[in-house]
């Protein structure tokens, strides 16, 4: 097992010494170093509320790097374990209002430390934890670590923009909740003290985290222009039902900010009968476009017309129409084009009614008798945008075990690939930044495209999905091998077609096929960003034996990377088998593995993309003469292959070096993740 380096131990000493010079440990409130001179690193960090992210007021990085958020365990010397989030790479210079999303959200109010970190390996990826402190250490000035502390209150955050409404619903732009809950919309009478009577509607239950474009249906519709007060509410009794009004305020009260006031965002809304459309310039593969915003007061559609509409080609200009849109405001509406674009053009997004109330677009079929366009003051409601035929890529923030990521949408005009680059692309490392590429994609729109990485990523980072052509027509990605001669990126307006997304990698596991006596198993490498354990499950895990499949567990492993972790099995293997090395958390922070005795309530697995992070490996037991595994199958008592219907899991298990989040093993394991989360909330 790799031991912590001298660099890391030195960092522990530095942090401890610096804290000793302040008010001491977690309660320190003046941990900033002496005022830095021009050109030296510096951080300013003020008290605030957090729903899962923090804002660093100012950070100065002379040579570029990151600003990292540590929790109060830093005061106890937990240099790696105290890391709860880090910014994307920041260029050299001064940066203001830097938002840092917390990968390990706070469960209670805490003193947080914003620390300036270097990019010592020049890869623009924050790898301080995964490298055991050997890379990307903190900036120092006169021997002191450059950081500042602030009191942070666990709470929520809301954003809502002014908007039209039918009166029946509103859309809250962004909601960030520390512990899950709801968004309740109050009318302006709340300002007069009508706490319960002002409630107009409440969202469905929202998990902890960030939610965008949350539609709230109003049980008591608005009848005129109004200032509404969207308010973040807790789920204090953990039943995922909004009980604030029925309990007369005893349950599910509002989140509060640092001043004790409810977290809300007063916003003006206009009850309107006038439709509206916003359609911005964009690139596309020709198969689909995205309408930024549309308001349809009585429901309807948004139809894309090409530029021939200007010549009077009312029906011939139609390229595609959205699905039916219920009355109200809609954002980021994807419209698939029935008549694909093959050259750049100006398109018109037009708001159409549903005049016959059948939720079907009948305008061309009825020759204009049905579902005509919305009009305002006699003018058709539409907006135009210049569309470049090339490609489009869209990816969202997600968790990963470091081996794959999912691209939400790829639209390619002539077929090709979507390649994922790391942040070194921004430094000009065009080829070295490639971390993985999709299979060949035909021309058209593709959703939920999985990209497997060439090498495992062990650190959370910003990645750059890029649309690439297949210039030589061989359906093989040759960009790097040809040094850019073939399969270059799609471009629009002189720029490569890309998107960016935050990839969170909470843990990784590498377990290789091996031969032994069945009493011990060696896990080649494990990275745990919050510490924990590696547990070995046997193949009965595939049958839903979540607890009974556990054969052995490592000693407690601190945050960071550990190599050649030897696990002694409590119940040795007596025959060849496929096992699963699974990364487990230490949720109760007692450094003891309590998953079994707590029946999953404590120390559950690390998860990514909705499933546990683990790695399969085939174990050959010396002296095992049984031949039931000779063909690689796992036979049940009746001789049947129990894994044959596991949606391709046999094939994945053969790739023993890959962690397989989710794996498709059983719904039981996914349910267990949820049960453990509920148990932790109850605690």
PyMOL commands that set and color helices and strands:
alter all, ss='L'
color gray80, all
select helices_A, chain A and resi 6-20+25-27+72-76+188-192+307-311+423-427+539-543+649-654+667-682
alter helices_A, ss='H'
color red, helices_A
select strands_A, chain A and resi 42-44+48-50+53-61+66-70+83-86+93-101+110-117+140-141+144-145+147-154+156-159+163-165+169-177+181-186+199-202+209-217+226-234+264-271+276-278+282-284+288-296+301-305+318-321+328-336+345-352+375-376+379-380+382-389+391-394+398-399+404-412+416-421+434-437+444-452+461-469+491-492+495-496+498-504+507-510+514-516+520-528+533-537+550-553+560-568+577-584+607-608+611-612+614-621
alter strands_A, ss='S'
color yellow, strands_A
deselect
rebuild
show_as cartoon
